[in-house]
Amino acid sequence: MTQENHFLSHTRGLALLSLPIIGGHLANFALHVTDTVMMGWYGVTELAALVLATSTYFFLFILGSGVSIGLMGLLSTALGRGDEVQVRRDTRMGLWFSIGYGLVMALPLFWSESLLIALGQKPELAGLAQDYLRIAGFGMVPALVAAVLRSYFSALEKAGLVLWVTLASVVLNAGLNWVFIFGRYGLPEMGVQGAAIATLGSQIFATLILLYVAHFGRDFRRFHLLQRFWRPDWNAMGNVLRLGLPAGLTALAESGLFIAAALMMGWVGKIELAAHGIALQVGALAFMVYMGISNATTVKLGRAYGEGDALAMQGVVKAALVVTLVICATLVSLILLFPEQILRLFLDPSSPDVAEILIFGTSLLTLAAAFQLFDAMQVLALGFLRAVNDAKVPMLLASFSYWLIGLPSSYVLGFIVGWGGMGIWMGLIIGLAAAAGLLMLRYFRGDWSARVGVEEVSAGFHA
């Protein structure tokens, strides 16, 4: 096969795997958007309580979901070695951890009102948030189990299954929201509790389908995933935690950076905060795309790493860089060409603040365009490193970039230099650029080809 055909083959394979994974991420994002929109139809106070409750829930969920993130690289490497027994062992212990963590986290969520009041939230909102979390907290276990199974199916390159199950759960969630929030078919209006029941129901639905297919599906029966499920495997658990906990902490550090930026934007003013929220929604949608490419890269690169094929590793990395840059350029062009149209999608045209938000938001979306490249590169670099089972140092590099470079830069540029909201976003860009640079350097300076026993082509990784 010629070098050009080799590159095209990797690019095609990566694109075909990326599409259903991206679709799954976007569908999962739509699940939460649906909750927000439908609760907004019900009442402003209830919407505020829902935002507070889901923010609390996802703060705890992100840490636990690190195991599913790290698992994708572990499973891909094991599959590359042809070690299907290890695939079962690692996935099973990922499920063990998810069940245990979810059960433990259900307790603080059940008694969350006093914690939220202690953190300065209004008692009315804290009470409603607890009403939601006392039901939705039981969904932590199925949500984390589903995350592990999504990684399992993605590593097996069966991500299309996850996409269709997620889409079905979005439809189910919307229907259950309509019934339980607003009280249809003779049921009482349940407000935030109705939203929690809908979320819990759709999570259980998706998880049961994924478990059924994982155990009984024709393409998956040979892994015997749930066979003797009760037996512990502490070596596999150690491997899962060694990669999963740093991955969770990395995601938590990045989320914390954006939470801190939102707090600082609130100090600037409500117009700036509103525009910031819209820009972040746009960024989050784009991030789903980049994360899907990163996940697919982890699978393909991890498989080549497990096979000991350094040339294939190089081909996957080049294909991932090209695909990501093309997608990034497309999204940046859309943001720069249609900023006002994008902003209006999120605004009530009758609001008296629309004109001011459009003016500031247009400037902010210009920075959001620059933000795209670095956000894409840093999540792609994390995908490279997870494929070769490297997690601890990337966690330290990313956390250093987010909290010791990005956050101080946002504060200095926003409030000391006096650039306000624009300065805060420039600080975010600086932090993400630092993360992208350091993480890419970590991968390309690592002699990963030598580690898979192919020394003669190791120079390619230092180019």
N, C-alpha and C positions, 0 to 999 in steps of 0.2 A: 504493500500500500504506500503511495507517495505521501510526502509530508503534508501536502495540501489536503489530500483525501483523509489523512489521519486527523487533521485538525477539524475538518468538516464533520467527520464521524463523531468526534467528541462534542462538538457544538450541537449537533442534532440530538444526540443522546441527552445532553444536559438540558436542552430546551424542552424536550418531550417530558422529562421528569419534573422540570421546574413548573410547567403549566398547571398540573393538578395540585401541586403543593401550594403554589400561589393562590389558586382558586380556593383551596381549603382555608388558607389564612384570611382571605377576603370574606369568605362565608362566615368564618368565626367572628370577624370584625362586625359583619352585618348583624349577627346575633345580638351584640351589645347595643348597636345603633337602634335596632328594633325596640329593645327595652326602653331606651332613652326617649325615642320619639313617642311611643305609646303612653309612657308615663307623663310626658309633656302634655299630651291631650287630656290627661286626667286632672292634673293640678300642679301648680308651680311649687308649692311646699313639698308635695310628694316627689316631684322631680328632683328637688334639691336633696331630699333625704336619700333618694335612690343613688344619686351621684356620690354622696358621702359614703353610703353603704358599699357600693361597688368598688370605690377607691380603696376602702379598707380591705375588702375581700381580695382584690387583685394584688395588693401589696404582699399579702401572705401567700397567695397562689404563685406569684412569680418565683419566690424562693423555692417552693416545692417543685415547680415545673423544671427547674434546672436539671433534674435527673433525666427527664425525657429529652432535653436538649443534648446532654452529654452522651446519652444512650445511642443516639443516631450514629455517631462516629464509632463507638464500640462495636455496634452490630455490623456496620459496614465493613470494618476491618476483619471481624470474625468471618463474615461471609466471603471476603476476599481470600482468607486462608482455607476456606472450605470447612470451617468448624461450626457445624450447625448445632452441636451440643452446647457450645458456648453462647450461641445466639439465644437458645432457650434459657440457659442459666442467667444470663445478664438481664434478659427481658423479665423473667420471673422475679428477680430481686428488685428490678425497677418497679414492678407492680407491688411488691411487698412494701417498699419504702413509701410509695404513693398512698397506699391504704393506711399505713401507720401515721404518716404525717397529716393526712386529711382528717383522721379521727382526733388527733391531738389539737389541730387548729380549729376544729368545730367548737371546742370549749370556750376560748376567748371570744369567738364570734357570737356565741350564744349569750354571753354576758358583756356585750360591747357598749352598752349605753353609758355606764359610769366611766369607761375608758375614753369615750368620745367627748363626754362633758369635761373630763380632766384635761383634754387636749384643746379646750376652748370652744367646743361646738355648742350651739344653742340646745337646751333640753328638749324642745319640741322636735327638732331634726334628729337629735341623738336617739330619742325614743322610737321614732319612725324607722330610723336606720336599723335599730336593734330588731324591730318587728320583721324587717326584711331578712336580716342576717340569721335570725333564729331558725328560719326555714332554709334559706340559701346556703347556710353553713354546712348542711348535710350534703350539699352538692360538691363539696371540696373533694371527697373521695372519688366519685365517678368522673369529675372533671380531670383530676390528675391521672386516673387510670386511663381515661381516653387519650390524654396527652402522651402517655407511654406507648399506647397502641398505635397512635398516629406515627410516632417515630419508628416503631416496629414495622408497620406497613410501608412507610417511606423507605426504610433501609432495604426492604425487599423489592423496592421499585413498584409498589402497588398503591401509589398515592391517589389514584383515581377513585378507589373505593372510599377513602377518607373524605374526598371532596363530596361525593354523592350523599354519604351519611350526614355530613355537616350541613349540606343544603336542605336535606329533609328535616333536620333538627331546627333549622331557621324557620321553616314553614310551620312546623309544629309549635315552636315557641311563640310565633306571632298569633296563631290560633288560640293557644292557651292563654296568652296575655289578654286577648279580646274577651274571652269567656270569664276569666277570674278577676281581672282588674276592674272591668266595667259591670260585672254581674249579669251575664247572659244565661238564657235557658233556665230561669227561675233561681239562679244562684245569687247570693248577696254580693254587692260591690265589695271587693277586698283590697283595692288600692295597691300599696307596696307589697302587702302579703300575697296578693294575687300574682304580682310580677315574680315574686320569689318562688311560688308554686310552679309557675310556667317555666322558669329557668331550671328548677330542680327536675321537673318532668322531662324537659328536652335533653338535659344532661344524662339522665338515667336511660332514656331511649337510645341515645347515640352510643353510650358505653355498652349497653347490652348487645346491640347489633355488632359492634366491633369485637366484643368478646366471643360472640357466637361464631362469627366468620373466622376469627383467629383459631378457634378450637376445631370447628367442623368444616371450614372451607377446604375445597379440594386442593388448592395450591399451598395450604398451610398445615394440613394434618400431620405432615412428616416431622414438624418441629415439636409436636406433643407439648404445646406451651403450658397447658394447665395440668399436665400429668404430674401426680404427686406434688401438687402445688404447695402443700403444707410443709414440705421439707425445706429447712433453711440451707442456704449456700453462702457462707460468710465470706469466702474468697471473692465470689462474684459480687456480693454486696459491697465489699471494699472497693472493687474496681468501679462500680456504678457511682458510689459516693465520691471517689477520688476525682472523677470527671464532672459529676452532676452538681455537687455543691459549689465548686468554683463557677460553673456556668450559671447557676441560679444567682449567685452573688454578683456576677458581672451584669446580668439583666437587671438586678435590683439597683445596682449603682447607677446604671444609665437612666432607669425610671426615676430615681431620686434626683438626678440632675435636672430633669424636666419639671418635676414637682417644685424644686427650689426655684427654677426660672419662672414658673407661674406665680409663685409667691412674690418674687421680686417685681414681676410685671404688675401685680396688684398694687404695689407701692407707687408705681408710676401713674396709674389711673384706670378707670373702668373701660374707656374706649380702647386703650392699649391692650388691656387684658382680654377684651372681647376679640380683637383682631389676632392676638396671640393664640387664643383658643382655636380660631379658624385655621390659622397657619399650621398649628400642631395637628389638627385633623387631616389636613392635606399631607403633611409630612408622615403621619401614621399610615395613611393609605399607601403612600409610596414605599414606606418601610416594609409593608406586607409583601410587596413585590420583591424587594431586595432580599428580604429574609427567606422567601421561597427559593430564590436562586442560590442563596447561601446554603440552605438545607440540602438542595439537590447536589450542590458541589461537595458537601460533606459526604453524601452517600457515594457519589462517583469516585471522589478522591480517596475516601476511606477504603473502598473496594480495591482500587489499584494499589494502595499502600499495603493492604493485607496480602495481595497477590505478589508483592515484591516487584512490581513493574514501575520503575522510576520514569520510563519514557511515557507511559500512560498517565502518570501523575503530572508530568509537565504538560501533556496535551489537555488534561482536564483544567488545570490552572489557567492556561492561555485561553481556552474556550470560555471559562467563567469570567475572566477579565473582559473579554470582548463582548459577551452577552450583557454583562452588567453595565458596561459603558454605553452600549447602544440603547438599552432601556433607560438608563439615566439621562442620556441626551434627549430622548423622546419626551420624558416627563418634564425635564427642565424647559424644553421648548414650549410645552403646553402651559406651564406656569407663567412663563414670561410673555407669551402671546395673549393669554386670556385671564389676567389677574382679576379684573373687575367681575367678569362672568363667574369665576370660581367663588369669589367672595359673596356674591349675591345668592348663590345656592344655599348659603348658611344664614341668610339674614331675612328678617321680616321687613318687607318693603314699607310698611306703615310705621316702623320705628323711627323716632325723631333723631336717633344717633347714626342712621345709616350713612349719611354723607361723610361724617368724620371717620367712621370705621373704614369706609372705602378708601379714603385718602391715606390713612396710616397703614391699613392692611395691604394696599398695593405696594408700598415701600417695603413692608415686611415680607411679602411674597417674593420680592426680588432677592432678598437675603435667603429666603427659603430655597430658591433655585440653586444658590451656591452651596447651601446646606446639603443638597441631595448627593452631590459627588462624594463628600466625605462620609456621610451616613452610609451610603452604599458600599464604599471601600472598607469601612471599619467592620460592618457586619459580614462582608465577604471574607475579610481576613480572619475573623473568628471562625467562619466556616472551614477555611483552610486548616486552621490549627486544631479544630475539633476532629477533623478527619484523621489526623496523626496522633490523636489522644493527648494533646497538649492543652491543659486547662488552667493550671495554677498560675504560671507566669503571665499568660494573657489576661487573667483576672486582675492581677496586680497592675499591669500596664494600662488596661482600660480604666480601672478605678482611679489610678494616678491622673490619667488624661481628663476624666470627667470632673473629678473633685478638686484636684490641685492645680489644674490648668484651666479647664472650662469654666467652672463656677467662679473662681476669683476673677477671671477675665470679664465675665458677665457683670460682676459687681463693680469692678474698676471702670470699665467702659460705660456702664449704665449710669453710675451715680457719682463717681469721682471725676471722670472725664466729662460727664454730663450729657452723654448721648441718649439717655433714657432707654426706651424700649428697643431702639435699633442697636444700642450698645449691648444690651442683654443678649440679643440674638447673635451679634458678632462674637460674643464670648462663647456661645454654644458652638458656633462654627469652628472657633479656635480649638475648643476641647475635642470635638469630633475629628478635626484634622490631625490633632496630636495622636488620638487613638488610632486612626487609620494608618498614619505613618509608622508608629511604633509596632503595631500588630503586623503590618505587612513586612516590616524589617525583621520581626521575630520569625516569620515564616521563611522568607527568602534567605535569611542567614543561617537558618537551621539546616544541618546536613541530613535531611530526611531520606535522601536516596541511599546514603551510606547505611542508614539504620534499617533499610529493607534489604541490604546486602547487594546493592548494585553500585559499586564504587566508581565504575568507569564513567558514569554520566553525572556524577555529583557536581561537576562544575556548572552544569546548567542551572542549578539552584542558587548559584552565587552571582549570576549575571546581573 
